[in-house]
């Protein structure tokens, strides 16, 4: 079987057997088809260490239409997709390069940007008034910070998922993994006020209201990811937060950082974020180290003469 058909089989394998999301499958298709187009090979046994080395040089020198080079992490995503494909071939006893022959490039330490306590308070207090859309936005911001959810997870929430009495409920995250998220008192209050004010029958938790309905069909009221991102950015400007690109993911970072700085252990934070690997969560420990250094600088040795 030629390489193109094998790649298509691999993408179907990701969809059916590995239950990967459509976004993941589309990304892998893009990465592998780029390799296929560049290499101009037809058989998997033609994939050699030297070919892979040249491909990585190509990726490192690639410039897009805007004049930007591929980020090192994006280059690694291409290599990860190729390694995954080679692992699939090995399982199917197809002659090809062993995935263990390919190493990922070492990445520089990821920088995490989050909101400090004052910025968080300003953002969460920014929605003012009793209009339904404002009540929704207040509840949304509180929920994002209280749960640390990804924006896609928040957008997919339905009303019947939410248990305001318990203040906790399960969600389905990346890789179809289910985890429990928790609501703070302010998040519960914001959601309760918003839901009691609604008179529609739509099951989506966060929907468009009034004039916003004109932007979409009447039967498509659920707020999408882009709409949530625009709402967060809108209130960051109202709150006067400058120098930071405030996004739903920044609130996720802020959620994790707040827990860690308040004494939460890294394993529990990993579970609450829905990270598969503790390595992903450990990036927040470096943020905590900076916080502890600042505490040490401000308070250590003040009573010495």
Secondary structure, DSSP 8 states (H G I E B T S, - for coil): --HHHHHHHHHHHHHHTS---HHHHHHHHHHHHHHHHHH---SGGG--HHHHHHHHHHHHH-B-TTS-B--HHHHHHHHHHHHHHHHHHHHTT-----GGG---------------HHHHHHHHT---SS-HHHHHHHHHHHHHHHH---HHHHHT-BGGG--TTTTEEEEE-GGG-EEEEE--HHHHHHHHHHHHH------BSSB--GGGGGGS-TT--B--HHHHHHHHHHHHHHTT--SS---HHHHHHHHHHHHHHTT--HHHHHHHHT-SSHHHHTHHHHHHHHHHHHHHHHHTTTT--
